[in-house]
Amino acid sequence: MDGLQALLVVTLVAALTPMIVAALPGPGLPQVVVLILAGVLIGPQGLGLASTTGIKLLSDVGLGFLFLLAGYELDLRLLRAHAGRLAIMGWVISAVISVGTVAALGFLGFVHAFVPIGLALTTTALGTLLPILHDNNMLAGQFGRYVLAAGAVGELFPIVAISLFLTGRGEFVAIASILAVGVMAILLTLLPRIIGDAKLRAIFRQGRRATSQTTLRWSIVLLLLLLVAAEKFGLDVVLGAMLAGMVLRSWTHQVDVDVTPLEGKLDAVGYGFFIPVFFVASGMALDVKSIAENPVRLIVFFVLLLVVRGLPSLLVYRRALPLRQRVEMTFITATTMPLLIALAAIGLSTGVMIPANAAALVGAGVLSVLFYPLIAISVARRGCTVAAGPDAAVAGSGASAGGVVGAARAVGEPSAAIEADAADDHTAPRPASDPAPGQGTADGWPAA
């Protein structure tokens, strides 16, 4: 099947997915789940209706968009606040547990690729989680800030570690490459100052027109530029995508204009086309045969994701969140997939990871996306309160009314009042006007 026919099948699946989700009885199933399962169904190991060969480029761009939007939500000031410090502490604890776990698995002869699997167990799929949590109103108030911080650390830190330890170019060269791409990103953040505020505001206003779409086009140029830069320096492309999102956020901070139209366009282009293609392609590429032959490996990795990455949340947030929300955080932080695909590919290409473990690792990531967010949503629906801070009412309404990018950004903005009280976070009863957590849209995906 040629690329155009494969793309037709994939886009048809993407278009049918919200209808399938709406028709299913019971609570809304996240669209990500249906997209992945549909990819398995139509892929080479299913009905054979399409292959990933003809849509690989679009899938890669979809992966880039996923991390672009995740990077756009990452405000480095949040990492310096209380939520960020707890997130870093949680990741460090996960990393320590992961080292011991992988050492034990290596001693038993279960794994040989220590670094890729060790990093895989410390990741969190913030980009994948954003639409799911947004549509179930789980990004509101202080709890949303803790989620964004934990998800950002769970993506950013492993990405940097991948670039340092798994490029195969030596640590000095890897550090130099990271610094080079980082300097390029910093220089790009200075671009608005060079252009000038007046000209930049004019560009933003002109970019709102239906025919010009200037701001959207430059956002895509920025994404592709840093993707290419990361690839040229031998780094994983997801680092470039994450930096592109951070640079784009910096640009919008420096311009005193309403960026809601741009955020809506990023939602539409990303979640409307490219990101669904990536998820369907991920399902198509899943090595179901290897997983079926070695189901124990899949189960082991699936459980270890929860133990290594999730369970530390019960300890780290014991003074910041009630038990119910700590349980939610446990399953949210244990959700991962995109980075597992990258780590499995690196392990296979270097010959340090056996195909059975690579397939099981990716399969465990898919299962984590299928089940862990649903468990977190189920726990949230049983609760009657959400964590509330000084901005809880605003954040709560934004999470349910706007797009994914705008809602998550609103929650992620640190404020002086919050940072002043950060060390003394408390929970408060949810206002009666706020939707209950877990009661989002039936689609499980943002409206374009």
HELIX and SHEET records of a PDB file:
HELIX    1   1 GLY A    3  ALA A   23  1                                  21    
HELIX    2   2 GLN A   31  ILE A   42  1                                  12    
HELIX    3   3 THR A   53  ILE A   55  5                                   3    
HELIX    4   4 LYS A   56  GLU A   73  1                                  18    
HELIX    5   5 LEU A   76  ARG A   80  1                                   5    
HELIX    6   6 HIS A   82  PHE A  107  1                                  26    
HELIX    7   7 PHE A  114  ALA A  120  1                                   7    
HELIX    8   8 LEU A  126  HIS A  134  1                                   9    
HELIX    9   9 GLY A  141  PHE A  165  1                                  25    
HELIX   10  10 GLU A  171  THR A  189  1                                  19    
HELIX   11  11 LEU A  191  ILE A  195  1                                   5    
HELIX   12  12 ASP A  197  GLN A  206  1                                  10    
HELIX   13  13 THR A  214  LYS A  232  1                                  19    
HELIX   14  14 VAL A  237  GLN A  254  1                                  18    
HELIX   15  15 THR A  260  VAL A  269  1                                  10    
HELIX   16  16 GLY A  270  PHE A  274  3                                   5    
HELIX   17  17 ILE A  275  ALA A  285  1                                  11    
HELIX   18  18 VAL A  288  GLU A  293  1                                   6    
HELIX   19  19 PRO A  295  LEU A  304  1                                  10    
HELIX   20  20 LEU A  305  GLY A  310  3                                   6    
HELIX   21  21 PRO A  312  VAL A  316  1                                   5    
HELIX   22  22 LEU A  323  THR A  333  1                                  11    
HELIX   23  23 PRO A  338  THR A  350  1                                  13    
HELIX   24  24 PRO A  355  ARG A  382  1                                  28    
HELIX   25  25 ALA A  392  ALA A  401  1                                  10    
HELIX   26  26 VAL A  404  GLY A  412  1                                   9    
HELIX   27  27 ALA A  416  ALA A  420  1                                   5    
HELIX   28  28 ALA A  422  ASP A  424  5                                   3    
END                                                                             
